[in-house]
Amino acid sequence: MTTLRSTPITAADMTKLIHVAAAVILDAQGNILLAQRPADKHQGGLWEFPGGKVEPGEPVIDALYRELDEELGIQLSQAQPLIRIPHHYPDKSVLLDVYTVSAFTGEPYGREGQPVRWVAPADLDLYPFPAANTPIVGAALLPDRLAITGEIAAGLAWPAQQQRYLTQAAQLIAEHDIALLMLRAPQLSEACYGDLAQAMQQLADEQGVTLVLNCALEQAEALSAQGLHLNRHRLAELTHRDQFSGRWLGASCHNAEELAMAVAKGLDYVTLSPVQPTASHPGEPVLGWAEFEALVAELPIPVFALGGVGEAELSQARMAGAQGVAGIRQWWPG
């Protein structure tokens, strides 16, 4: 089954950018197929996600089918949109329309003599990619759900609060197969948050989950965090991505200005909210899916829809250009 992205490429887009269809191709074990660019071509010698140029007037999915057959000798049978990336090199500009290919027929090989290789997701960061492909790596590695922890139980001493919180987190991971978890506990002191973060990291390591902290950058660095999520104020204070040494740096965004700031500062992903009404903020203005899609269109980093969304809205979020959905109440145990 192949799903199509609802936002079309306009004629104006095509006059400015070289339109390319690319694929994150998965095998049965979840490995990802990479191809090496010929040394005599643009960005030669680097590894890339297979694909090729979309001809004028050609549907993207048709171009992807054609290119994968021509380059790899396979025929796709199941694909869905992953991310759309505009990128400007000094000598050319490209628009990558990227799909995840989860089913195909044939055995892939380099039909044009190019080396191809199946790579475990954890090893993608070891390969040199063209700059335009970098956001694809992030989108390929990130899951489609970002769970956020809920409130700390009141009326308990801190050791008991922490233990209950860890139990709730373990329940969430087990019941919903969560792979990406954000520790958000703004009511805690810095010291208590640090204690909880270390305990949560141990749980995450045991369960194979990526833990993202929601705290000051300085505290995340002190804790050797592999993931950090910034609120809008901390995003504004950030100078550049290199200030955080961990793998994943994200931020909460609510409008075009904040999204542009996140891209300019080199973040790896963002949440965009609120998409729909929420119980925690009744009556407040929301984006709605049309505005969400307009803001996300061609944003070159993965975006999680947040606010009044959950499992039921995952398909709609993906069709609107999102990486997936994020939330608290959909998953956090009561």
C-alpha positions in Angstrom: 0.0 0.0 0.0 1.4 3.4 -1.0 0.2 6.6 0.6 0.7 10.0 -1.0 1.5 13.3 0.6 -1.3 15.8 0.4 0.8 19.0 -0.2 1.6 19.3 -3.9 4.8 20.6 -5.4 4.0 23.9 -7.2 5.3 25.1 -10.5 7.3 27.8 -8.6 9.0 25.2 -6.5 10.1 23.3 -9.6 11.7 26.4 -11.2 13.8 27.0 -8.1 14.8 23.4 -7.0 16.0 20.2 -8.5 13.2 17.8 -7.3 14.5 14.4 -6.1 12.6 11.4 -4.9 14.6 9.4 -2.2 13.9 6.3 -0.2 14.7 5.0 3.3 14.5 1.3 2.3 14.0 -1.2 5.2 14.7 -4.9 5.2 12.9 -7.4 7.4 15.4 -6.8 10.2 15.0 -3.0 10.1 18.3 -2.4 8.4 18.5 0.6 6.0 20.0 0.5 2.4 22.6 3.0 1.5 24.3 3.7 -1.8 27.6 5.4 -2.5 27.7 8.3 -4.9 30.2 7.9 -7.8 33.4 9.8 -7.3 32.9 11.9 -10.4 29.4 13.2 -9.5 28.3 16.0 -7.2 29.1 15.1 -3.6 31.0 12.1 -5.0 32.1 9.4 -2.6 29.5 10.2 0.0 26.8 7.8 1.0 23.1 8.6 0.3 19.6 7.2 0.4 18.8 5.8 -3.0 16.6 7.7 -5.4 16.8 10.2 -8.3 15.4 13.1 -10.1 11.7 13.6 -10.6 10.9 14.5 -14.2 8.7 17.5 -15.0 5.0 16.6 -14.4 5.9 13.1 -13.0 4.2 12.1 -9.8 6.8 11.6 -7.0 5.8 8.1 -6.2 6.1 7.1 -9.9 9.6 8.7 -10.0 10.6 6.8 -6.9 9.3 3.5 -8.4 11.2 4.1 -11.6 14.5 5.2 -9.9 14.6 2.3 -7.5 14.1 -0.1 -10.4 16.8 1.6 -12.5 19.3 2.0 -9.7 18.7 -1.1 -7.5 16.6 -3.6 -9.5 13.7 -3.6 -7.0 10.0 -2.7 -7.3 8.4 -1.0 -4.3 5.1 -2.3 -3.0 4.6 -0.3 0.2 5.8 3.3 0.9 4.7 6.3 2.9 6.0 9.9 3.1 8.7 10.5 5.7 10.1 14.0 5.2 10.5 16.7 2.6 13.8 18.6 2.6 14.8 21.7 0.7 18.6 22.3 0.7 20.8 24.8 -1.0 24.4 24.0 -1.9 26.7 26.7 -3.2 26.3 25.4 -6.7 22.8 23.9 -6.8 19.5 23.6 -4.8 17.6 20.4 -4.3 14.2 19.4 -2.9 14.2 15.9 -1.5 10.9 14.1 -1.3 11.7 11.2 1.0 9.6 8.1 1.5 10.0 5.1 3.8 9.9 1.9 1.7 8.9 -1.0 4.0 8.1 -3.6 1.3 9.5 -4.3 -2.1 10.2 -7.2 -4.5 13.6 -8.1 -5.9 17.1 -8.2 -4.5 18.7 -4.8 -4.4 22.1 -4.4 -6.1 24.0 -1.5 -7.7 22.7 -1.7 -11.3 24.9 1.3 -12.2 28.0 -0.1 -10.6 27.5 1.9 -7.3 28.3 0.2 -4.0 25.3 -0.5 -1.9 25.2 -1.6 1.8 22.6 -2.6 4.4 23.3 -0.6 7.5 21.9 -1.0 11.1 20.1 2.2 12.2 22.5 2.6 15.1 25.4 2.8 12.6 24.0 5.5 10.3 25.9 8.2 12.1 29.2 6.5 11.1 28.6 7.2 7.4 29.4 10.5 5.6 26.3 11.9 3.9 25.7 14.9 1.6 24.4 17.8 3.8 21.0 17.5 2.2 20.7 13.9 3.5 21.5 14.8 7.1 17.8 15.4 8.1 16.9 12.1 6.5 19.2 10.3 9.0 17.3 12.0 11.9 13.9 11.2 10.4 15.0 7.6 9.8 16.2 7.1 13.4 13.4 8.9 15.2 10.2 6.9 16.0 6.8 8.2 15.2 5.7 8.7 18.8 7.3 10.9 21.4 5.9 10.2 24.9 6.2 12.9 27.6 6.1 12.1 31.3 3.2 13.4 33.4 3.0 15.1 36.8 4.8 14.1 40.0 2.4 12.6 42.5 1.6 15.0 45.3 1.4 14.2 49.0 4.4 11.8 49.1 7.9 12.1 50.4 10.5 12.5 47.6 11.9 8.9 47.6 8.3 7.6 47.3 7.5 10.1 44.6 10.5 9.1 42.6 9.8 5.4 42.9 6.2 5.9 41.8 7.3 7.9 38.9 9.8 5.3 37.8 7.1 2.6 38.1 4.8 4.7 35.9 7.5 5.2 33.3 8.2 1.5 33.2 4.5 0.8 32.7 4.2 3.4 29.9 7.2 1.8 28.1 5.9 -1.7 28.5 2.3 -1.1 27.6 2.8 1.2 24.6 6.2 0.1 23.2 7.6 3.6 23.6 11.0 4.2 22.1 11.4 7.9 22.7 10.6 9.4 26.1 10.9 13.0 27.4 11.3 13.6 31.1 9.4 16.8 31.8 9.0 17.7 35.5 9.1 21.5 35.8 7.8 21.5 39.4 10.9 19.7 40.7 14.0 21.5 42.0 17.2 21.2 40.0 18.6 18.7 42.5 15.5 16.5 42.5 15.2 16.6 38.7 18.9 15.5 38.4 18.3 12.6 40.7 15.2 11.5 38.8 17.0 12.0 35.5 19.8 9.6 36.5 17.3 7.0 37.6 15.2 7.4 34.5 18.3 7.1 32.3 19.1 3.7 34.0 15.5 2.6 33.3 15.8 3.8 29.7 19.1 2.0 29.1 17.6 -1.2 30.5 14.6 -0.9 28.2 16.4 0.2 25.1 14.6 3.6 25.2 16.0 7.0 24.2 15.5 9.5 27.0 15.3 13.2 26.3 15.6 15.6 29.2 13.6 18.8 29.5 15.8 21.1 31.5 18.5 23.8 31.2 21.3 23.0 28.8 23.9 23.3 31.5 22.2 20.6 33.6 21.8 18.3 30.6 25.5 18.6 29.8 26.4 17.9 33.5 24.2 14.8 33.3 25.8 13.7 30.0 22.3 13.5 28.5 21.9 12.0 25.0 18.8 14.0 24.4 17.6 17.5 25.4 14.3 19.3 24.7 14.3 23.1 25.0 11.3 25.3 25.7 10.8 28.4 23.6 12.8 30.6 26.0 15.7 28.2 26.1 15.6 27.9 22.3 15.9 31.7 22.0 18.9 31.7 24.3 20.7 28.9 22.4 23.5 30.1 20.1 24.2 27.0 18.1 23.6 23.2 18.1 27.2 22.6 19.2 26.4 23.9 22.6 24.8 20.5 23.4 27.1 17.5 23.0 24.3 14.8 23.0 22.8 13.1 20.0 19.3 14.7 20.0 18.5 18.3 20.5 14.9 19.4 20.1 12.6 22.3 21.0 9.0 23.3 21.5 7.7 25.5 18.8 4.4 27.2 18.3 4.8 29.5 15.2 6.8 30.1 12.0 9.3 32.3 13.8 10.2 29.6 16.4 10.4 27.0 13.7 12.8 29.1 11.6 14.9 29.7 14.7 15.1 25.9 15.4 16.2 25.3 11.8 18.8 28.1 11.8 20.3 26.8 15.0 20.7 23.3 13.7 18.2 21.4 15.9 17.5 17.8 15.2 13.7 17.9 15.6 10.9 20.0 17.0 7.4 19.7 18.4 4.7 22.0 17.0 1.7 22.8 19.1 -1.1 23.1 19.9 -2.6 21.3 16.9 -6.0 20.6 18.5 -7.9 21.7 21.7 -6.5 20.2 24.9 -8.0 19.5 28.3 -5.1 21.3 30.0 -5.6 24.6 28.0 -9.4 24.8 27.2 -10.4 27.6 25.0 -6.9 28.6 23.9 -6.3 29.1 20.1 -5.1 26.1 18.2 -3.3 25.6 14.9 -5.6 23.1 13.3 -4.3 20.6 10.8 -4.4 22.9 7.8 -2.1 25.5 9.5 0.1 22.7 10.9 0.6 21.3 7.4 1.4 24.8 6.0 4.0 25.4 8.7 5.6 22.0 8.3 5.7 22.0 4.5 9.3 21.7 3.4 10.6 22.3 6.9 14.0 20.5 6.8 13.8 18.8 10.2 11.4 16.2 11.7 8.3 17.6 13.4 6.1 16.0 16.0 2.5 17.1 16.2 1.6 18.0 19.8 -1.6 19.1 21.6 -4.8 17.1 21.5 -3.3 14.3 19.4 -2.3 10.7 20.0 -2.4 7.3 18.4 -5.7 8.0 16.6 -4.2 11.0 14.9 -0.9 9.4 13.9 -2.0 8.8 10.3 -3.4 12.3 9.9 -0.2 13.8 11.3 2.0 11.8 8.9 -0.1 13.0 6.0 0.3 16.6 7.2 4.1 16.2 7.0 4.8 15.3 10.6 7.4 12.7 11.8 4.6 11.6 14.2 2.8 12.6 17.3 3.8 13.7 20.9 1.8 13.8 24.0 1.4 13.1 27.7 -2.2 12.0 28.5 -2.4 9.5 25.6 0.3 7.3 27.3 1.2 8.4 30.8 -0.4 6.2 33.4 -2.9 7.9 35.8 
